[in-house]
Amino acid sequence: MMDFAVPGPDWYDRFIRSPYSLRFELGGEEFHNITQSVPRFVQAFDRARHIADYVFPSTTPLLAIVGFWTLEKGEFFYRKHKGCKTGLDILKMTGFDGGIPMTEWCAKPPGTEDDEDYSPINWTAYDVSNNKTMRDVLIWGAITREMPIEPSVPVEIYLYSPKSEVFMGIYDDRGMDVKALTAEALLNIYHNFDKWLLDYDRPRMMAAFSAPDE
């Protein structure tokens, strides 16, 4: 029996005003997305997995929240995967098997609710606790979304711990956010992975996670 609430359309609402967010560089500036795509991917994938190991220990439940949409006939992914109707179909073709979905809903991507340029997409939640293989398939899909690395997958992916109230959102090979409701939940991550934090966002993160006398 689950001892946590199943996520739904409002799962992100508690995080909207939280200042406790870490932004990481994944691919970095040393490798070009096109001409050095393999070393850039390897670095991004390794960093994301390493941080995920630390953020989501095997003793805590881990949920995957996957956003996808119906592919248009002229769309790049539709032309490449004619037997697939959605990004979720393509994700499953890469080897993802999260079992029976916990729940499904339709909503705009988190953080875009008031933006008229974004349309609602489909979302489904899976329990991937103690399944690092499926977790890594999801990380692969998130990073390769806009890279010349195959297979690439048109999905939006969040890894979410309902017990610690921490989530990881990889937006592409450039970087990812790790967000929580309290500073304590991310303080060790902030200090232990300092060298991978996005320099541009350091003043904001320092204000959120540094002690008053630091």
C-alpha positions as CSV (number, residue, x, y, z in Angstrom):
1,M,0.0,0.0,0.0
2,M,1.3,3.4,-1.0
3,D,2.0,5.8,1.9
4,F,2.2,8.9,-0.4
5,A,-0.3,10.8,-2.5
6,V,-0.6,10.0,-6.2
7,P,0.4,13.1,-8.2
8,G,-2.1,14.9,-10.4
9,P,-2.5,18.1,-12.4
10,D,-1.7,20.2,-9.3
11,W,1.4,18.3,-8.3
12,Y,3.7,21.3,-9.2
13,D,1.6,24.0,-7.4
14,R,3.4,23.6,-4.1
15,F,6.7,24.4,-5.8
16,I,5.8,27.5,-7.7
17,R,6.8,30.0,-5.1
18,S,9.6,28.0,-3.5
19,P,13.0,29.8,-3.8
20,Y,14.8,26.5,-3.1
21,S,15.9,25.5,-6.6
22,L,19.2,24.4,-7.9
23,R,20.1,24.9,-11.6
24,F,22.8,22.7,-13.0
25,E,24.9,22.8,-16.2
26,L,24.9,19.4,-17.9
27,G,26.5,19.6,-21.4
28,G,28.5,22.7,-20.4
29,E,30.2,25.1,-22.8
30,E,33.2,23.0,-23.6
31,F,31.4,20.7,-26.0
32,H,29.3,21.8,-29.0
33,N,25.9,20.4,-29.5
34,I,26.5,19.4,-33.1
35,T,30.2,19.0,-33.7
36,Q,30.9,17.4,-30.4
37,S,27.6,15.8,-29.7
38,V,28.9,12.5,-28.3
39,P,31.2,13.9,-25.6
40,R,28.6,16.5,-24.8
41,F,25.9,13.9,-24.3
42,V,28.3,11.6,-22.3
43,Q,29.0,14.5,-19.9
44,A,25.4,15.5,-19.6
45,F,24.2,12.0,-19.0
46,D,26.9,11.2,-16.5
47,R,26.2,14.4,-14.5
48,A,22.4,13.8,-14.5
49,R,22.7,10.2,-13.4
50,H,25.3,11.1,-10.7
51,I,23.1,13.8,-9.2
52,A,20.0,11.5,-9.5
53,D,21.8,8.8,-7.4
54,Y,22.4,11.4,-4.7
55,V,19.0,13.1,-4.8
56,F,16.9,9.9,-5.0
57,P,18.4,7.1,-2.8
58,S,17.1,3.6,-3.4
59,T,15.3,3.7,0.0
60,T,12.9,6.4,-1.2
61,P,9.9,6.2,-3.6
62,L,10.6,7.6,-7.0
63,L,7.9,8.6,-9.5
64,A,8.3,9.5,-13.2
65,I,6.0,12.2,-14.5
66,V,6.1,12.1,-18.3
67,G,4.5,14.7,-20.6
68,F,3.8,14.0,-24.2
69,W,1.7,15.0,-27.2
70,T,0.2,13.7,-30.3
71,L,2.7,13.8,-33.2
72,E,1.8,15.8,-36.3
73,K,2.3,14.3,-39.7
74,G,4.8,16.9,-40.8
75,E,6.7,16.7,-37.5
76,F,10.3,15.4,-37.5
77,F,9.5,12.6,-35.0
78,Y,6.4,11.5,-36.9
79,R,8.4,11.1,-40.1
80,K,11.0,9.0,-38.3
81,H,8.6,6.8,-36.3
82,K,5.5,6.4,-38.5
83,G,4.1,3.6,-36.2
84,C,4.1,5.9,-33.2
85,K,1.3,8.4,-32.5
86,T,2.7,10.1,-29.5
87,G,6.0,10.8,-27.8
88,L,5.1,8.2,-25.2
89,D,5.0,5.6,-27.9
90,I,8.5,6.6,-28.9
91,L,9.7,6.5,-25.3
92,K,8.4,3.0,-25.0
93,M,10.3,2.0,-28.2
94,T,13.5,3.0,-26.5
95,G,13.0,0.5,-23.8
96,F,11.0,2.3,-21.2
97,D,8.5,0.1,-19.3
98,G,7.1,1.7,-16.3
99,G,4.2,-0.8,-15.9
100,I,0.7,0.4,-15.4
101,P,0.4,4.2,-15.1
102,M,-0.5,5.4,-11.6
103,T,-2.6,8.2,-13.1
104,E,-3.1,10.3,-16.2
105,W,-4.2,13.9,-16.9
106,C,-4.0,16.8,-19.4
107,A,-2.4,20.1,-18.5
108,K,0.1,22.8,-19.7
109,P,3.8,22.1,-18.8
110,P,4.7,23.3,-15.2
111,G,5.5,26.9,-15.1
112,T,3.6,27.8,-18.3
113,E,0.1,27.9,-17.0
114,D,-0.4,31.6,-17.7
115,D,1.4,31.5,-21.0
116,E,-1.1,31.5,-23.9
117,D,1.6,30.1,-26.3
118,Y,1.6,26.7,-24.6
119,S,-1.2,24.2,-25.2
120,P,-2.1,21.5,-22.7
121,I,-0.3,18.2,-23.2
122,N,-0.9,14.7,-21.9
123,W,0.8,13.6,-18.7
124,T,1.2,10.2,-17.0
125,A,2.8,9.1,-13.8
126,Y,4.7,5.9,-13.2
127,D,6.3,4.4,-10.1
128,V,10.0,3.7,-10.9
129,S,11.2,3.1,-7.4
130,N,14.2,0.9,-7.2
131,N,14.4,0.8,-11.0
132,K,17.5,2.7,-12.0
133,T,17.4,1.2,-15.6
134,M,14.0,2.8,-16.2
135,R,15.2,6.0,-14.5
136,D,18.2,6.2,-16.8
137,V,16.0,5.6,-19.9
138,L,14.0,8.6,-18.9
139,I,17.2,10.7,-18.3
140,W,18.4,9.6,-21.8
141,G,15.1,10.7,-23.3
142,A,15.2,14.1,-21.6
143,I,18.8,14.9,-22.6
144,T,18.6,13.7,-26.3
145,R,15.4,15.6,-27.0
146,E,17.1,18.2,-29.1
147,M,20.4,16.5,-29.8
148,P,21.7,14.6,-32.9
149,I,21.9,11.5,-30.6
150,E,19.7,8.4,-31.2
151,P,17.2,7.5,-30.0
152,S,15.9,11.0,-29.3
153,V,12.5,11.3,-27.7
154,P,9.8,14.2,-27.8
155,V,8.8,14.1,-24.1
156,E,9.0,16.2,-21.0
157,I,10.2,14.3,-18.0
158,Y,10.3,15.0,-14.2
159,L,11.6,12.6,-11.5
160,Y,9.8,13.2,-8.3
161,S,10.2,12.0,-4.7
162,P,6.8,12.3,-3.0
163,K,8.4,11.6,0.4
164,S,11.2,14.2,0.4
165,E,9.2,16.6,-1.8
166,V,12.1,17.0,-4.3
167,F,11.9,16.8,-8.0
168,M,14.4,16.9,-10.9
169,G,13.4,18.4,-14.2
170,I,15.9,18.0,-17.1
171,Y,15.0,20.5,-19.8
172,D,17.5,19.2,-22.4
173,D,21.3,18.7,-22.8
174,R,22.0,22.2,-21.5
175,G,20.8,21.7,-17.9
176,M,18.3,20.8,-15.3
177,D,16.6,22.0,-12.1
178,V,16.4,20.3,-8.8
179,K,13.7,21.9,-6.7
180,A,12.3,21.4,-3.1
181,L,10.1,23.0,-0.6
182,T,12.8,23.5,2.1
183,A,16.4,24.6,2.0
184,E,17.4,21.6,4.2
185,A,16.2,19.1,1.5
186,L,18.8,20.5,-1.0
187,L,21.6,21.9,1.2
188,N,23.9,18.9,0.9
189,I,23.4,18.8,-2.9
190,Y,24.1,22.5,-3.1
191,H,27.5,22.0,-1.4
192,N,28.5,18.7,-2.9
193,F,27.8,19.5,-6.5
194,D,28.9,23.2,-6.4
195,K,31.2,22.8,-9.4
196,W,28.3,21.8,-11.7
197,L,25.9,24.7,-10.7
198,L,25.1,27.2,-13.4
199,D,27.3,30.2,-12.8
200,Y,24.7,32.7,-14.2
201,D,22.3,31.6,-11.5
202,R,24.7,31.5,-8.6
203,P,23.7,34.8,-6.9
204,R,20.1,33.6,-6.5
205,M,21.2,30.1,-5.3
206,M,23.6,31.7,-2.8
207,A,20.9,33.9,-1.4
208,A,18.6,30.9,-1.0
209,F,21.1,28.4,0.5
210,S,23.8,30.3,2.3
211,A,23.6,31.0,6.0
212,P,23.0,34.7,6.9
213,D,26.6,35.2,8.1
214,E,28.3,33.6,5.1
